[in-house]
Amino acid sequence: MKKTYPFLPLFTQFVKDCESGKRLKKNGERITKSSVKSYVYVLNNLSKFCEETGFDLRICDVQKLNSREMVSEKNYWKKFYKNFTGYLYKKGCFDNYVGSSIKTIRVFFNYLQSDKNIMVGDFHKNFYVRKEEIDILVLSPEQLKFLIHDVDFDASLTENQRRIKEIFVFGCTTGLRYSDIFMLTSKNFELNGDDWYLKLKSKKTKTFTSVKLPPYAVAIYLKYKPKHSKQAVFGKISLFNFNRMLKLIGEKANFVSEVSISREQQGKTKHLQARDKKNRFCDKMSSHMMRRTAITTLLILGMPEHLVRKVSGHSNASSSFNRYVHYAQVYIDQEIDKVYNKLSEY
């Protein structure tokens, strides 16, 4: 007789164990808050899926199943995978989101076997994790220079807009993640002779970076330098407000050229169009653009890849870094074509 367990209560316990620190990463570190948050999203989607489709979601211990029951169990999880991913796609989700959800469910199955001693079999290993390459949007070197140096534009901004612009410029220069920027204190800045260096350990990757700062970035730091060394240099601002303000600043800077935005569903490309308007560059500006801009700018302007990896904290095996290299090469090719076109005219 099959021994079954209700799926959702076990998944709820999985989330709690990750949040409390009872379940740790393989290296002994705690599961990050962002990961726990994504697990909660998956739990909510699974709950809605069961409620709206009537799918009877349960876990079965396979230790005492005969060959016929094993085949039945394999078909059950095939059906679940097809129905659940189909449910997410109907909700408008794209491949990365669906793939991330499935990856979490696979982690949950491993947790059941290692932490709960429930032998669930290897059926989850057949759950395909889809991935998609999302278009990289970054500031061009010309746009970044405009934000850094244009005095008239700077004067047209409100005090709050100017603060956001300067933090954004600092991020586009140093390549820091949003979470790392707002954790910076004066202890992260070091004066060595006449040069200032930014030194820190990434909150996400735990890697150490040391970046020499250009004069304009030093000026930004000194402007916001707090009185106490333990205070955050750039204070606090919500991610929502930061991104909202960036879009307004981009529109004010006339970064309104139309951009093509595409995503993938089940491997098929879908071009996205904003309602009743074009996809403008300024409307796509966000905190993610800082790090991407810094990396591609360094590559475009000729810094060797291995040095850019060191500055950005990417490992030599990082596959995500290759996307920046590809983008930078495309940009260089476009600029070379402009030169060749001029040479072709007589």
Residue, then its C-alpha position, 0 to 999 in steps of 0.5 A: m500500500k502506498k504511503t503518502y504525505p500531503f505536499l503543501p504542509l511539507f513545503t511549508q516546513f521546508v520554507k520555515d527550516c530555510e528561514s530559521g537556519k535549520r536548513l543550511k547551504k552545503n557550505g554551512e551558510r544560512i539560506t539568504k532572505s531573497s532565496v527564502k522569499s522566492y520559496v514563499y512565492v513558489l509555495n503560494n503558486l503551488s497553493k493556487f495551482c491546487e486550488e484552481t485546478g483541483f490537482d491532488l498534490r501529494i508525496c509518496d514514499v517509493q521504498k515499497l512500491n512494485s514496478r507497476e506502482m513505480v510507473s504510475e508514480k513516474n506518470y503522476w509527476k510527469k503530469f504534475y510538471k506539465n500541468f504546473t508549468g502550463y498553469l504558470y505560462k497561462k498566468g503570463c510567466f516567462d521561462n526564467y520564472v517558470g524554470s526558477s520555480i521548478k528548480t526550487i521544487r527540485v531542491f525541495f525534493n532533495y530536502l525531503q530525502s536528506d532532511k525528512n528521510i522520505m524516499v521520493g525517488d528520482f522523478h524530480k530529476n526529469f523536471y526540465v529547468r528552462k532558462e532564457e537570455i534576457d536582453i541586457l540594457v545598459l547606458s552607453p559611454e556617451q549617456l554615462k558621460f552626460l549624467i556625470h558631466d552635464v552641468d545644465f542637466d544637473a542644475s535642472l534636477t530637484e535635490n532628491q533627483r540629484r541624489i538618486k542620479e549621483i548614487f546611480v552614477f556611482g553604481c555605474t562606475t563601481g559595478l556594485r549591486y544595489s544591496d551593496i551600495f546602500m551598505l557602504t560606510s566610510k570604512n569601505f573607503e580608503l585613501n592611499g597617497d592621493d588615490w581613493y579606493l573602494k574596498l568591500k566584500s559582496k553581500k551576495t557572492k562573498t567576494f572581496t573587491s578593491v576598486k580605484l575611484p575616479p575623481y567624480a566618484v570620490a566627489i560623490y562619496l565626499k559629498y555624502k560622507p556621514k559624520h560617523s563611520k558606522q553610518a551608511v554613506f548613501g542613507k536609505i531609499s526603497l528599491f521601488n522609489f529608487n527605480r521610479m525616480l531613475k525613470l523620471i531622470g532618464e526621461k528628463a535626460n531625453f533617454v527616450s529612444e525606442v528599445s526592443i524588449s523580448r522574453e521567452q515562453q517555452g523557448k519561443t520568443k515574444h516581443l513585448q510592447a507597452r500599452d498604448k506607447k513605445n518601449r522607451f529606454c528611460d522606462k526600462m532604467s532600474s538599479h540592475m542597470m548600474r552593475r551592467t553598465a559598469i561591466t560593459t563600459l569597462l569592456i567597451l573601453g578596452m579593459p582586459e576581461h580578466l581584470v573586469r572579472k576581478v573588479s566585478g567579482h565574477s569567477n573565471a567559470s561565471s557563465s553570466f559574465n560572457r553575456y556582457v562580453h557578447y554585448a560589448q562586442v556587438y557594441i564595438d562592431q556597431e561602432i566599427d561599422k560606422v567608421y567603415n561606412k564613412l570610409s566607403e563614401y567617396 
